[in-house]
Amino acid sequence: MTETYPLPRKVLMTADTMGGVWTYAVDLAFGLTERGVDVALATMGDPLNDSQREKVERIPRLKVFESTFKLEWMDDPWRDMEKAGEWLLGLEERIGPDVIHLNGYAHGALPWSAPKVMVGHSCVRSWWRAVKGEPAPEEYERYTAEVAAGLAAADLVIAPSEAMLTALGEHYGKPRRSRVIYNGRDAKTFKPGAKEPMVFAAGRLWDEAKNLEALEAVAPRLPWPVFVAGENHHPDGGEARPHHTRLLGRLSPRALGAWLGRAAIYCLPARYEPFGLSILEAALSGCALVLGDIPSLREIWRHRAILVPPDDPEALADAVQRLIDDPDRRSSLAAGGRARALQLTPGKMVEAYLAAYGEVLAEQSAALDDTASGYPVAV
């Protein structure tokens, strides 16, 4: 790859601090710095918590620039988005990156100097269609316009699954250039342990896409306890309060790994999950997987998980009960899931992103050469 494409010296990457994008961004930044790339990580959303701060402080060549600007999917974010745009352009001028890596959409249309790689991790319109079963309401018209403009301005659009890339094209128009790069997680962090009779799930309890209320509904019918880890306070207010599943709250990465190592079954009957880092972590940890039967999870975990219709509690309860009753099937499914998970490595992810960066740098260089060749030469 390095013989074909130029490598960036510096990358300016945006990230929010509130979910899987943070985990992905830090893993990618760590891999890039190991290959000699300086990474500036510009964060939005909540301030970094102690665990996040400790993680990034241990990564050489990574510098974090914090903000608390609203994210584009939040209620009435546009004043914050405008201020964030000015802040990001100031960072570009100060840092001088070779590539801009955007983990959001609206800032793609800013007048950046460096080429732009944009990653579509999820979006409101595809979330709404999958979760509500209908188009997003009119109040998201500006969101739609901002996202479409950002995607159109990107030099390369990346998604973590074919399903997500297809959704972006359907809702906002097909990007000029695009590709899929699967996420990866480190197998040294998530390992199988002595399995215990428990069902485990992780995700934001307030997010209807995770569909953890389905587990809440079937938990009283299962002979094993059902544990759920994740944030139950919505960022815009409100709280999810489960009664039948056992809420563990937000766990540190080390604690999460320990729980996954112990859990025999991991269950996420998601209605919408463009990739699903928690599923990958569970598979690495040797959990048998019961997942929502949706395009992205069929794409990634076909034949390595039991897939159930998200809104069929009878099918969900039956799938989990059959695994509880059949330890051989449980072990076989866990082994198949782990074999698949071991293919999705951080190293592969990093190499794919370096190739993507190199392509947009080469394209920029070629464009500059073409422009220069058009100038008259003084003699």
C-alpha positions in Angstrom: 0.0 0.0 0.0 2.8 2.5 0.9 4.4 1.9 -2.5 1.2 3.0 -4.3 -0.2 5.8 -2.2 1.3 8.6 -0.1 0.9 8.3 3.6 -0.4 11.3 5.6 1.8 12.8 8.3 -1.1 14.4 10.2 -4.8 13.7 10.4 -7.5 15.9 11.9 -10.3 13.6 13.0 -13.7 14.5 14.6 -15.5 12.3 17.1 -18.3 12.4 19.5 -17.7 11.1 23.0 -21.1 9.4 23.6 -21.1 5.9 22.0 -19.4 3.5 19.7 -17.9 6.2 17.5 -15.6 7.2 20.4 -14.3 3.6 20.7 -13.8 3.4 16.9 -12.1 6.7 16.7 -9.6 6.0 19.6 -8.8 2.5 18.2 -8.2 4.0 14.7 -6.2 6.8 16.1 -4.0 4.4 18.1 -3.3 2.3 15.0 -2.5 5.4 13.0 0.0 6.7 15.6 1.7 3.3 15.7 2.4 3.8 12.0 3.9 7.2 12.5 0.9 9.4 11.8 0.1 12.3 14.2 -3.6 12.5 15.0 -5.5 15.5 16.3 -8.9 14.3 17.7 -11.5 17.0 17.9 -14.3 15.9 20.2 -17.9 17.1 20.5 -20.8 16.2 22.7 -20.1 15.4 26.4 -16.8 16.2 28.0 -14.4 13.3 28.2 -14.9 11.1 31.3 -12.0 9.9 33.4 -11.8 6.6 31.6 -11.7 8.2 28.2 -9.1 10.7 29.3 -6.9 8.1 30.8 -7.1 6.1 27.5 -6.1 8.9 25.2 -3.4 10.2 27.5 -1.5 6.9 27.0 -1.4 7.2 23.2 1.7 9.0 21.9 1.3 11.2 18.8 -2.4 11.7 19.7 -3.6 15.2 20.8 -7.2 15.7 21.9 -9.0 19.0 21.4 -12.2 19.0 23.5 -15.5 20.9 23.0 -19.1 20.4 24.1 -20.8 21.5 21.0 -24.0 19.7 20.2 -24.0 17.0 17.6 -26.1 17.2 14.4 -28.6 14.6 15.5 -29.5 16.5 18.7 -32.4 18.8 19.2 -31.8 22.3 17.5 -28.1 21.9 17.1 -27.4 24.4 14.3 -26.1 27.3 16.3 -23.6 24.9 17.9 -22.8 23.3 14.6 -21.9 26.7 13.1 -19.6 27.5 16.1 -18.1 24.0 15.9 -17.4 24.6 12.2 -15.5 27.8 12.9 -13.6 26.0 15.7 -12.7 23.1 13.4 -11.4 25.4 10.6 -9.3 27.1 13.2 -7.8 23.8 14.2 -7.0 22.9 10.6 -5.2 26.2 10.2 -3.3 25.7 13.4 -2.4 22.0 12.9 -2.0 21.8 9.1 -3.3 18.2 8.6 -2.9 16.3 5.3 -6.3 14.7 5.6 -9.6 15.6 7.4 -11.4 12.6 8.8 -15.0 13.5 9.6 -17.1 11.1 11.7 -20.2 13.3 11.1 -21.8 14.9 8.1 -22.7 18.5 8.3 -19.1 19.8 8.5 -18.2 18.2 5.3 -19.3 21.3 3.4 -16.9 23.6 5.2 -14.2 25.3 3.1 -11.5 22.8 4.2 -8.0 23.0 2.6 -7.1 19.4 3.0 -9.0 16.5 1.3 -12.0 15.1 3.3 -12.7 11.5 4.2 -16.2 11.1 5.7 -17.4 8.1 7.7 -21.1 7.4 7.9 -21.6 5.5 11.2 -25.4 6.0 11.3 -28.0 8.7 10.4 -31.3 10.0 11.6 -33.3 9.2 8.4 -32.2 5.5 8.2 -32.6 5.2 12.0 -36.2 6.6 11.7 -37.1 4.3 8.9 -35.8 1.2 10.7 -37.1 2.0 14.1 -40.4 3.9 13.4 -41.2 2.2 10.1 -41.9 5.5 8.4 -40.0 8.5 6.9 -38.5 11.0 9.2 -40.8 13.9 10.0 -40.5 17.4 8.4 -38.6 18.8 11.3 -35.6 16.9 10.0 -35.6 18.7 6.6 -32.7 20.9 7.5 -30.8 17.9 8.9 -31.4 16.1 5.6 -30.1 19.0 3.6 -27.0 19.5 5.8 -26.1 15.8 5.6 -26.7 15.6 1.9 -24.4 18.7 1.4 -21.7 17.2 3.6 -21.7 13.9 1.8 -21.7 15.5 -1.6 -18.6 17.6 -0.6 -16.6 14.6 0.7 -13.7 13.3 -1.4 -14.5 9.8 -0.1 -17.4 8.4 1.9 -16.8 5.3 4.0 -19.4 3.2 5.9 -18.9 0.2 8.3 -21.2 -2.0 6.3 -22.7 -2.3 2.9 -26.1 -1.9 4.5 -25.2 1.5 5.9 -23.6 2.7 2.7 -26.8 1.7 0.8 -28.9 3.6 3.3 -26.8 6.7 2.8 -27.3 6.6 -0.9 -31.1 6.0 -0.6 -31.6 8.9 1.8 -29.2 11.6 0.6 -28.0 10.6 -2.8 -25.2 8.3 -3.9 -21.7 9.6 -2.9 -19.2 10.4 -5.7 -16.7 7.8 -4.3 -17.4 5.4 -1.5 -16.4 2.1 0.1 -17.0 -0.2 3.0 -14.4 -0.7 5.8 -15.5 -2.9 8.6 -14.6 -1.9 12.1 -12.2 -4.0 14.2 -11.6 -4.7 17.9 -8.5 -6.1 19.7 -8.8 -9.8 20.6 -6.4 -9.3 23.4 -9.0 -7.1 25.2 -11.9 -9.4 24.8 -11.3 -13.1 25.7 -13.6 -16.0 26.6 -13.7 -16.9 30.2 -15.5 -19.5 32.3 -19.0 -19.2 31.0 -21.9 -18.7 33.4 -25.6 -19.2 32.9 -26.5 -15.6 32.1 -27.8 -13.6 29.2 -26.0 -10.3 28.6 -26.6 -7.2 26.5 -25.0 -3.8 26.1 -26.3 -0.5 24.6 -28.0 2.8 25.3 -31.2 1.8 27.0 -33.0 4.9 25.8 -32.2 4.2 22.1 -35.2 2.4 20.5 -32.8 1.1 17.8 -31.1 -1.2 20.4 -34.5 -2.6 21.2 -33.5 -3.6 24.7 -37.1 -3.2 25.8 -37.6 -6.6 24.0 -35.3 -8.2 26.4 -37.1 -6.5 29.2 -40.3 -8.1 28.0 -39.0 -11.7 27.7 -36.7 -11.7 30.7 -39.4 -13.0 33.1 -39.9 -16.1 30.9 -36.2 -17.1 30.9 -34.6 -19.3 33.5 -31.3 -17.4 33.3 -30.9 -13.8 34.6 -30.6 -11.1 31.9 -28.0 -8.4 32.6 -27.9 -5.1 30.6 -25.0 -2.6 30.6 -25.3 0.9 29.3 -26.5 4.4 29.8 -30.1 4.8 30.7 -30.3 8.6 30.8 -31.2 10.2 27.4 -28.9 13.2 26.6 -32.0 15.4 25.9 -33.7 14.3 29.1 -35.7 11.2 30.3 -34.7 7.9 31.8 -35.2 4.2 31.0 -36.0 2.1 34.1 -36.0 -1.6 33.5 -37.7 -3.9 36.0 -37.0 -7.4 34.8 -33.5 -7.1 33.3 -30.7 -6.3 35.8 -29.2 -2.9 35.0 -25.4 -2.6 35.4 -25.1 1.0 34.2 -22.2 2.3 32.1 -19.3 0.0 32.5 -15.6 0.7 32.1 -14.0 -1.2 29.1 -12.3 -3.5 31.6 -15.5 -4.3 33.4 -17.4 -4.8 30.2 -14.8 -7.3 29.0 -15.1 -9.2 32.3 -18.9 -9.5 32.0 -18.7 -10.5 28.3 -16.1 -13.2 29.2 -18.5 -14.7 31.7 -21.7 -14.4 29.7 -22.8 -17.5 27.8 -25.3 -15.7 25.6 -25.2 -12.2 24.2 -28.5 -10.9 23.0 -29.1 -7.7 21.0 -32.5 -7.8 19.1 -31.6 -4.5 17.3 -33.9 -2.8 14.9 -31.1 -0.7 13.6 -27.3 -1.3 14.0 -25.1 -0.2 11.1 -22.2 -2.2 12.5 -22.4 -3.1 16.2 -19.1 -2.9 18.1 -20.6 -4.5 21.2 -21.6 -7.6 19.1 -18.0 -7.9 17.9 -16.7 -7.6 21.4 -19.2 -10.3 22.6 -18.2 -12.6 19.7 -14.5 -12.2 20.6 -15.5 -13.0 24.2 -17.0 -16.4 23.2 -20.6 -15.5 23.6 -23.3 -17.2 21.5 -25.1 -14.5 19.6 -28.8 -13.8 19.3 -29.3 -10.7 17.2 -32.0 -8.7 15.3 -32.5 -10.0 11.8 -31.7 -6.8 9.9 -29.6 -6.3 6.8 -26.3 -5.1 8.4 -26.2 -8.0 11.0 -27.1 -10.5 8.3 -24.2 -9.1 6.3 -21.6 -9.4 9.0 -22.8 -12.4 11.2 -24.7 -14.6 8.8 -24.5 -18.3 10.0 -22.6 -17.2 13.1 -25.6 -16.0 15.0 -29.2 -16.7 15.6 -31.2 -13.9 13.9 -34.7 -13.1 15.0 -37.2 -10.5 13.8 -36.7 -7.5 16.2 -40.4 -7.0 16.9 -41.3 -10.7 17.5 -40.9 -11.3 21.3 -42.0 -14.9 20.9 -39.2 -15.6 18.4 -36.7 -13.9 20.7 -37.8 -15.8 23.8 -37.7 -19.1 21.8 -34.3 -18.5 20.4 -32.7 -17.7 23.7 -34.5 -20.6 25.4 -33.3 -23.1 22.8 -29.7 -22.0 23.3 -30.1 -22.3 27.1 -31.4 -25.8 26.6 -28.7 -26.9 24.1 -25.1 -26.4 25.4 -23.6 -28.0 22.3 -25.4 -25.6 20.0 -24.3 -22.8 22.3 -20.7 -23.8 22.1 -20.8 -24.3 18.3 -22.4 -20.9 17.7 -19.9 -19.2 20.0 -17.0 -20.8 18.2 -18.3 -19.7 14.8 -18.9 -16.2 16.0 -15.4 -15.9 17.5 -13.8 -17.2 14.3 -15.6 -14.5 12.4 -14.7 -11.8 14.9 -11.0 -12.7 14.7 -11.2 -11.7 11.0 -12.3 -8.2 12.0 -9.0 -6.9 13.3 -7.9 -3.3 14.2 -4.9 -3.9 11.9 -7.0 -4.5 8.9 -9.1 -1.5 9.7 -6.1 0.8 10.0 -4.5 -0.4 6.8 -7.7 0.1 4.9 -8.0 3.7 6.2 -4.4 4.4 5.3 -5.1 3.2 1.8 -8.2 5.5 1.8 -6.2 8.5 3.0 -3.5 7.8 0.4 -6.1 7.7 -2.4 -7.5 11.1 -1.6 -4.0 12.5 -1.2 -3.0 11.1 -4.6 -6.1 12.5 -6.1 -5.4 15.9 -4.6 -1.9 15.8 -5.9 -3.0 14.9 -9.4 -5.5 17.7 -9.4 -2.9 20.2 -8.4 -0.5 18.9 -11.1 -3.2 19.3 -13.7 -3.9 22.8 -12.6 -0.3 23.7 -12.6 0.2 22.3 -16.1 -2.4 24.7 -17.4 -0.6 27.8 -16.4 1.5 29.7 -19.1 5.2 29.5 -18.7 7.1 32.8 -18.8 10.2 32.7 -21.1 
